C-alpha cells in the first residue's frame, strides 16, 4: 500500500556561501612516480562473487585468503567498512541564477556517490550518482537553461570541511536526470583534484531481496557540514511513498517512489548519498526522510536493484555529453500486473523473515491471461545471452527486472495457469517513455 507521508526531501538550500579556503587533497604517496594501482581485497572478492553470487565476504576471506577469525573481524568491521566508503562519497553544491538583482545566489547542497562505471582516476574522470532534486529547481523552468543546474561542484571527503565553492570544488556536468526516479548522473572530466586524491568508486549490491534488521550505514553531507556517517538497520524492505518535489509552496509536484526504510539518521544534505551494507556495497541512494514532530528515524532510500538497472538505461542514452532529459526509455508490457500478500514465513536456515506476494496478471496482453500467477522472469538479448533470470515472489521483482529489457530482447514469463506451469515468450518491439517531468 502506498504511504501518503509528510516527507522532507533530504537536501539543503542556502542563499549564500559562508565558507572560505581550500584544503589540499593530495593522495599521492609514491616517491618516484604516481601511486601504484593495487587491487583491494574487495576487488578480488567481487571477482570471486561473479562466479559464486552467494559467496559472503567472510567466506571469501576464510577460504581464499586463509584469514583467521580475528583477521576477518578487523577487516570487515563496521568502522573499516565506513572508512573505505568515505572515499566514494562526495558533497555537492548546485548553483542557480539569481531571480532578482537584490537576492543572493541560491545554492542547493546534497550528496553523491562515485560510481565504478567509467571511473578513471589517472585521467581525472568519474561519474557520480545523486538525486535529481539536488540539481533541479523548478522555479527556473522557463529560463534558458531550464530547471537543471549549470553550476555543479563536488567535494571529496576531507575537502569539504572548509571550502570555497567556485574556487576549490571539482567541476561537474549534469549528463542525465530523471524526476520520475529521482536520479541524476554527473560527469567529471580531467580533474587534477581527483587525479591526486584517494577517491575510490562504490558498487551497487546485486541482490534484489532485502531483509529487515540488516546493518547499514549512510554517508552524506548532513546539514551541509561535510561528509559524515550514521549507522542503523534496514527497518522495512520495500514500500511506496509519495513526495512533493515542488520548490515552492504554491506549486505541487507529487512523485511516487519505491523505497526501503532505514533508521540510520538522515538529515538535510544527505540527499543523493549512499546507504551501504557492511561489505561496502551500495544498498541504495538516500532521497527522503519523514518530517514530523512525532516521527523519529524514518529515512527512505531508493533501492540498489532499481537504481543500478536505471543507471544502465541512463548511461546508454548519453551521447556527446548532452543532458538526456526527454525521458527514460523503459519497456512496458501490454499486460498489467498487480499483487496481493500471501502468508509470510520465517526461514530457519537463514534466520530471516520472508515476505511473499502473489503476483498476477490484471489485464491480459502479450499472450498472458487475467489471473495468470507469475512465478519467474527471464530476459534474453537478441544474441541469446541471458540478461536476467530470477524467481518472482514480489511485485517489485517484476518491475525492477524489466528495467533491464530492451527492444529486440525476449522476456519469458513462467506463469501458473489452471494448475499448470506455462512459459510465455514476449518479443519486445516497442518502448514506453517515462517522462522526466
C-alpha positions as CSV (number, residue, x, y, z in Angstrom):
1,X,0.0,0.0,0.0
2,X,1.3,3.5,-0.9
3,X,2.2,5.6,2.1
4,X,1.0,9.2,1.9
5,X,3.6,10.6,4.2
6,X,4.7,14.1,5.0
7,X,8.3,13.8,4.0
8,X,11.2,16.1,3.7
9,X,13.5,15.6,0.7
10,X,16.9,15.5,2.2
11,X,18.8,18.3,0.6
12,X,19.8,21.6,1.9
13,X,19.2,25.1,0.4
14,X,21.4,28.0,1.1
15,X,21.2,31.6,-0.3
16,X,24.8,32.4,0.4
17,X,28.2,30.8,0.8
18,X,29.8,31.3,4.2
19,X,32.9,29.2,3.8
20,X,36.4,30.1,2.6
21,X,39.7,28.5,2.0
22,X,40.8,25.3,0.2
23,X,42.0,22.0,1.7
24,X,44.8,20.1,-0.1
25,X,43.7,16.7,-1.1
26,X,46.9,15.2,-2.4
27,X,46.6,11.5,-2.1
28,X,49.9,10.8,-3.8
29,X,52.4,8.9,-1.6
30,X,54.8,7.4,-4.3
31,X,58.2,8.9,-4.0
32,X,59.4,8.4,-7.6
33,X,56.2,8.4,-9.5
34,X,52.5,8.1,-9.3
35,X,50.6,5.9,-6.8
36,X,50.6,2.1,-7.5
37,X,47.3,0.7,-8.9
38,X,46.9,-2.1,-6.3
39,X,43.7,-4.0,-6.3
40,X,42.0,-4.3,-2.9
41,X,40.7,-7.4,-1.2
42,X,37.2,-6.2,-2.1
43,X,38.2,-6.1,-5.8
44,X,39.1,-9.8,-5.6
45,X,36.0,-10.6,-3.6
46,X,33.8,-9.1,-6.4
47,X,35.7,-11.3,-8.9
48,X,35.1,-14.4,-6.9
49,X,31.5,-13.5,-6.3
50,X,30.9,-13.2,-10.1
51,X,31.5,-17.0,-10.1
52,X,29.7,-17.7,-6.8
53,X,27.0,-15.0,-6.2
54,X,26.1,-16.4,-2.8
55,X,29.7,-16.1,-1.5
56,X,29.9,-13.9,1.6
57,X,32.9,-11.7,2.3
58,X,33.6,-13.7,5.4
59,X,33.6,-17.0,3.5
60,X,35.9,-15.4,0.8
61,X,38.5,-14.2,3.4
62,X,38.5,-17.5,5.2
63,X,38.6,-19.9,2.2
64,X,40.6,-17.9,-0.3
65,X,43.0,-15.9,1.8
66,X,43.2,-18.0,5.0
67,X,42.1,-15.2,7.3
68,X,41.7,-16.0,10.9
69,X,38.5,-15.1,12.8
70,X,40.4,-12.1,14.3
71,X,41.6,-11.0,10.8
72,X,38.1,-11.2,9.5
73,X,36.7,-9.2,12.4
74,X,39.3,-6.4,11.8
75,X,38.8,-6.4,8.0
76,X,35.1,-6.4,7.9
77,X,34.3,-4.3,11.0
78,X,31.7,-1.5,10.7
79,X,34.5,1.1,11.2
80,X,36.6,-0.4,8.5
81,X,33.7,-0.5,6.1
82,X,32.7,3.1,6.8
83,X,36.2,4.4,6.4
84,X,36.5,2.7,3.0
85,X,33.2,4.1,1.8
86,X,34.1,7.7,2.8
87,X,36.3,7.9,-0.3
88,X,33.5,7.1,-2.6
89,X,31.3,9.9,-1.1
90,X,31.1,13.5,-2.4
91,X,29.4,16.6,-1.2
92,X,27.5,18.5,-3.9
93,X,26.8,22.2,-4.4
94,X,24.4,23.1,-7.2
95,X,24.1,26.8,-8.1
96,X,21.2,28.6,-9.8
97,X,20.9,32.1,-11.3
98,X,19.6,35.0,-9.2
99,X,16.0,35.5,-9.9
100,X,16.2,39.1,-8.7
101,X,19.1,41.5,-8.6
102,X,18.7,42.1,-4.8
103,X,18.8,38.4,-3.7
104,X,21.7,36.2,-3.0
105,X,22.6,33.4,-5.4
106,X,20.7,30.2,-4.4
107,X,22.7,27.0,-3.8
108,X,21.4,23.5,-3.2
109,X,23.6,21.2,-1.1
110,X,23.4,17.5,-1.3
111,X,25.5,14.3,-1.6
112,X,26.6,11.8,-4.2
113,X,28.5,8.6,-4.8
114,X,31.3,8.0,-7.2
115,X,30.4,5.1,-9.5
116,X,32.7,2.3,-10.6
117,X,31.4,2.6,-14.1
118,X,33.6,4.9,-16.0
119,X,35.9,5.7,-13.1
120,X,39.4,6.6,-14.3
121,X,41.4,8.3,-11.6
122,X,44.6,8.5,-13.7
123,X,42.8,10.8,-16.1
124,X,40.6,12.5,-13.5
125,X,37.4,11.1,-14.9
126,X,34.4,9.9,-13.0
127,X,30.6,9.6,-12.9
128,X,28.7,10.4,-9.8
129,X,25.1,9.4,-8.9
130,X,22.8,11.7,-6.9
131,X,19.2,12.7,-6.6
132,X,17.5,14.7,-9.3
133,X,16.1,17.1,-6.8
134,X,19.6,18.1,-5.7
135,X,20.3,19.6,-9.1
136,X,16.8,20.5,-10.2
137,X,15.0,23.7,-9.2
138,X,11.5,24.1,-10.8
139,X,11.3,27.8,-10.3
140,X,13.7,28.1,-13.3
141,X,11.6,26.0,-15.8
142,X,11.1,29.0,-18.1
143,X,14.7,30.2,-18.2
144,X,17.2,29.5,-21.0
145,X,18.9,26.7,-19.0
146,X,15.7,25.3,-17.7
147,X,15.4,23.8,-14.1
148,X,18.7,21.9,-14.2
149,X,21.8,23.5,-12.6
150,X,24.5,24.6,-14.9
151,X,27.0,25.1,-12.0
152,X,27.7,21.9,-10.1
153,X,30.7,21.4,-7.8
154,X,31.8,18.3,-5.9
155,X,34.0,18.0,-2.8
156,X,35.7,14.8,-1.7
157,X,36.0,13.6,1.9
158,X,38.1,16.0,3.9
159,X,38.0,18.7,1.3
160,X,34.5,19.8,2.4
161,X,35.5,20.7,5.9
162,X,36.1,24.3,4.9
163,X,35.6,25.3,1.3
164,X,35.1,28.0,-1.3
165,X,32.6,26.5,-3.8
166,X,33.8,28.0,-7.1
167,X,37.5,28.1,-6.2
168,X,38.0,24.7,-4.7
169,X,35.3,22.4,-6.0
170,X,35.6,19.8,-8.7
171,X,33.5,21.0,-11.7
172,X,30.9,18.5,-12.8
173,X,28.3,18.4,-15.5
174,X,24.8,17.0,-15.3
175,X,24.5,14.4,-18.1
176,X,21.3,12.6,-17.1
177,X,18.4,13.4,-14.8
178,X,15.0,11.9,-14.0
179,X,12.4,13.2,-11.7
180,X,10.4,10.1,-12.3
181,X,13.1,8.1,-10.5
182,X,14.7,11.0,-8.6
183,X,18.1,10.0,-10.0
184,X,20.8,12.2,-11.8
185,X,24.2,11.4,-13.2
186,X,27.1,13.9,-13.0
187,X,30.2,13.7,-15.1
188,X,33.7,14.8,-14.0
189,X,36.5,15.1,-16.6
190,X,40.2,15.8,-16.3
191,X,40.1,16.9,-12.7
192,X,43.5,17.4,-11.1
193,X,42.0,17.2,-7.7
194,X,40.5,13.7,-8.5
195,X,43.8,12.6,-10.0
196,X,45.7,13.4,-6.8
197,X,43.2,12.1,-4.4
198,X,42.4,8.8,-2.7
199,X,38.9,8.7,-4.2
200,X,37.6,5.3,-5.0
201,X,34.3,4.2,-6.5
202,X,31.4,2.2,-5.0
203,X,29.5,-0.7,-6.5
204,X,25.8,-1.4,-6.1
205,X,24.7,-4.6,-4.4
206,X,23.4,-7.1,-6.9
207,X,20.9,-8.7,-4.6
208,X,17.3,-7.9,-5.0
209,X,16.0,-9.3,-1.8
210,X,16.5,-7.1,1.3
211,X,15.7,-8.2,4.8
212,X,14.7,-6.3,7.9
213,X,17.4,-5.9,10.5
214,X,20.5,-5.9,8.3
215,X,23.2,-3.5,9.4
216,X,23.6,-0.4,7.1
217,X,25.3,2.9,7.3
218,X,24.6,6.2,5.5
219,X,27.3,8.6,4.3
220,X,26.4,12.1,3.1
221,X,26.7,15.8,3.5
222,X,24.5,16.2,6.6
223,X,23.2,19.8,7.0
224,X,25.9,20.9,4.6
225,X,28.6,20.4,7.3
226,X,30.7,17.9,5.3
227,X,30.7,14.2,4.7
228,X,29.7,12.2,7.8
229,X,28.4,8.7,8.6
230,X,25.4,7.4,10.6
231,X,24.6,3.8,11.4
232,X,21.3,1.9,11.5
233,X,19.4,-1.1,10.2
234,X,17.0,-1.8,7.4
235,X,13.7,-1.0,9.0
236,X,11.4,-2.1,6.1
237,X,12.4,-3.8,2.9
238,X,10.1,-2.2,0.4
239,X,7.2,0.3,0.4
240,X,5.8,3.1,-1.8
241,X,5.8,6.7,-0.7
242,X,4.7,10.0,-2.4
243,X,6.9,13.1,-2.2
244,X,6.1,16.7,-3.2
245,X,9.2,17.8,-5.1
246,X,7.9,21.3,-5.8
247,X,10.4,24.1,-4.9
248,X,7.6,26.5,-4.0
249,X,4.7,26.0,-1.6
250,X,2.4,27.4,-4.3
251,X,3.2,24.5,-6.7
252,X,2.6,20.8,-6.5
253,X,4.8,18.2,-8.0
254,X,3.9,14.8,-6.5
255,X,6.1,11.8,-7.4
256,X,5.8,8.2,-6.2
257,X,8.8,6.1,-5.4
258,X,9.5,2.6,-4.3
259,X,11.9,2.8,-1.3
260,X,13.3,0.9,1.5
261,X,13.3,2.3,5.0
262,X,16.1,2.8,7.5
263,X,16.5,4.1,11.0
264,X,20.0,5.4,10.2
265,X,19.9,9.2,10.8
266,X,19.0,11.0,7.6
267,X,19.2,14.8,7.6
268,X,19.0,17.7,5.1
269,X,22.1,17.4,2.8
270,X,22.0,13.6,2.8
271,X,20.0,13.5,-0.5
272,X,21.8,11.6,-3.2
273,X,24.3,10.0,-0.7
274,X,24.8,6.3,-0.3
275,X,23.3,3.7,2.1
276,X,25.8,0.9,2.4
277,X,25.8,-2.7,3.6
278,X,28.5,-3.9,5.9
279,X,30.5,-5.3,2.9
280,X,30.7,-1.8,1.4
281,X,28.3,-2.4,-1.4
282,X,25.5,0.2,-2.0
283,X,22.1,-0.8,-0.6
284,X,20.7,2.3,-2.3
285,X,20.6,6.1,-2.7
286,X,19.1,8.2,0.1
287,X,16.3,10.5,-1.1
288,X,14.0,11.5,1.8
289,X,13.0,11.3,5.5
290,X,9.7,11.5,7.3
291,X,9.3,15.0,8.7
292,X,7.1,15.4,11.8
293,X,7.5,16.2,15.5
294,X,6.1,12.8,16.4
295,X,8.2,10.7,13.9
296,X,11.7,9.5,14.7
297,X,14.3,7.8,12.4
298,X,12.3,7.1,9.3
299,X,14.7,7.6,6.3
300,X,13.9,6.5,2.8
301,X,16.3,5.0,0.2
302,X,15.9,4.2,-3.5
303,X,16.9,0.5,-3.6
304,X,20.1,-0.7,-5.3
305,X,18.2,-3.2,-7.5
306,X,16.2,-0.4,-9.0
307,X,18.9,2.2,-9.3
308,X,21.7,0.1,-10.8
309,X,19.4,-1.0,-13.6
310,X,18.1,2.5,-14.2
311,X,21.6,3.9,-14.4
312,X,22.4,1.5,-17.2
313,X,19.5,2.9,-19.2
314,X,20.6,6.5,-18.4
315,X,24.2,6.0,-19.3
316,X,23.3,4.1,-22.5
317,X,21.3,7.1,-23.6
318,X,24.1,9.7,-23.1
319,X,25.6,11.0,-26.4
320,X,28.2,13.6,-26.7
321,X,27.9,14.7,-23.1
322,X,24.5,16.2,-23.7
323,X,21.9,16.1,-21.0
324,X,19.3,13.4,-21.6
325,X,16.1,15.0,-20.5
326,X,13.5,13.6,-22.9
327,X,12.7,10.5,-20.8
328,X,13.8,7.1,-19.7
329,X,13.1,4.6,-22.4
330,X,12.0,1.6,-20.5
331,X,9.9,-1.4,-21.6
332,X,6.3,-1.6,-20.7
333,X,4.4,-4.8,-21.4
334,X,0.9,-4.7,-22.7
335,X,-0.4,-6.8,-19.9
336,X,-0.8,-5.1,-16.5
337,X,0.1,-6.7,-13.2
338,X,-0.9,-6.5,-9.5
339,X,-0.3,-8.4,-6.3
340,X,-1.7,-9.4,-3.0
341,X,0.0,-10.6,0.1
342,X,0.4,-14.3,0.8
343,X,1.5,-15.9,4.1
344,X,5.0,-14.8,5.0
345,X,7.3,-17.2,6.8
346,X,10.4,-17.4,8.9
347,X,13.3,-19.2,7.2
348,X,15.1,-21.3,9.9
349,X,18.1,-21.8,7.6
350,X,18.7,-18.1,7.0
351,X,17.2,-16.8,10.2
352,X,15.2,-14.3,8.2
353,X,11.5,-13.4,7.9
354,X,10.5,-13.7,4.2
355,X,7.6,-11.7,2.8
356,X,5.9,-13.1,-0.3
357,X,3.3,-11.8,-2.7
358,X,1.1,-13.4,-5.3
359,X,1.9,-11.5,-8.5
360,X,-0.8,-11.9,-11.1
361,X,-2.0,-10.6,-14.5
362,X,-4.6,-7.9,-14.0
363,X,-5.2,-7.0,-17.7
364,X,-4.4,-9.5,-20.4
365,X,-1.9,-9.0,-23.3
366,X,1.4,-10.3,-24.7
367,X,-0.1,-13.8,-24.5
368,X,-0.8,-13.5,-20.8
369,X,-4.3,-14.1,-19.4
370,X,-6.1,-12.5,-16.5
371,X,-5.2,-14.2,-13.2
372,X,-2.1,-15.9,-14.5
373,X,0.2,-16.1,-11.5
374,X,3.7,-15.0,-12.4
375,X,6.5,-17.2,-10.9
376,X,9.6,-16.5,-12.9
377,X,11.1,-13.9,-15.3
378,X,13.9,-14.4,-17.7
379,X,15.2,-11.7,-20.1
380,X,17.3,-12.8,-23.1
381,X,19.0,-10.4,-25.6
382,X,18.9,-10.8,-29.4
383,X,22.0,-13.0,-29.4
384,X,20.6,-15.4,-26.9
385,X,22.5,-14.2,-23.9
386,X,20.6,-14.3,-20.6
387,X,20.5,-10.9,-19.1
388,X,18.1,-11.6,-16.1
389,X,16.9,-14.9,-14.7
390,X,15.0,-14.8,-11.4
391,X,12.0,-16.0,-9.4
392,X,9.2,-13.5,-8.9
393,X,8.0,-13.5,-5.3
394,X,7.3,-9.8,-5.0
395,X,5.8,-7.4,-7.5
396,X,8.9,-5.2,-7.4
397,X,10.9,-8.2,-8.7
398,X,9.0,-7.9,-11.9
399,X,9.0,-4.1,-12.2
400,X,12.7,-3.7,-11.3
401,X,13.9,-6.6,-13.6
402,X,12.0,-5.2,-16.6
403,X,14.3,-2.2,-16.4
404,X,16.9,-4.5,-18.0
405,X,14.7,-5.1,-21.0
406,X,15.4,-3.6,-24.4
407,X,13.8,-3.6,-27.8
408,X,14.7,-6.8,-29.5
409,X,15.0,-8.7,-26.3
410,X,12.8,-11.6,-25.3
411,X,11.0,-11.7,-21.9
412,X,10.0,-15.2,-20.8
413,X,7.4,-15.2,-18.0
414,X,6.7,-18.5,-16.4
415,X,3.1,-18.4,-15.1
416,X,0.8,-20.7,-13.2
417,X,-2.4,-21.1,-15.2
418,X,-5.2,-23.5,-14.3
419,X,-2.8,-25.5,-12.1
420,X,-0.1,-25.9,-14.8
421,X,3.2,-24.1,-15.4
422,X,3.2,-22.3,-18.7
423,X,6.2,-20.3,-20.3
424,X,5.1,-17.3,-22.3
425,X,7.7,-15.7,-24.6
426,X,7.3,-12.0,-25.4
427,X,9.4,-10.4,-28.1
428,X,9.8,-6.8,-27.2
429,X,9.1,-4.5,-30.1
430,X,8.5,-1.1,-28.5
431,X,9.3,1.1,-25.5
432,X,7.3,3.1,-23.1
433,X,8.6,6.7,-22.5
434,X,8.8,7.6,-18.8
435,X,8.9,11.3,-18.7
436,X,11.4,13.3,-16.6
437,X,8.8,16.0,-15.9
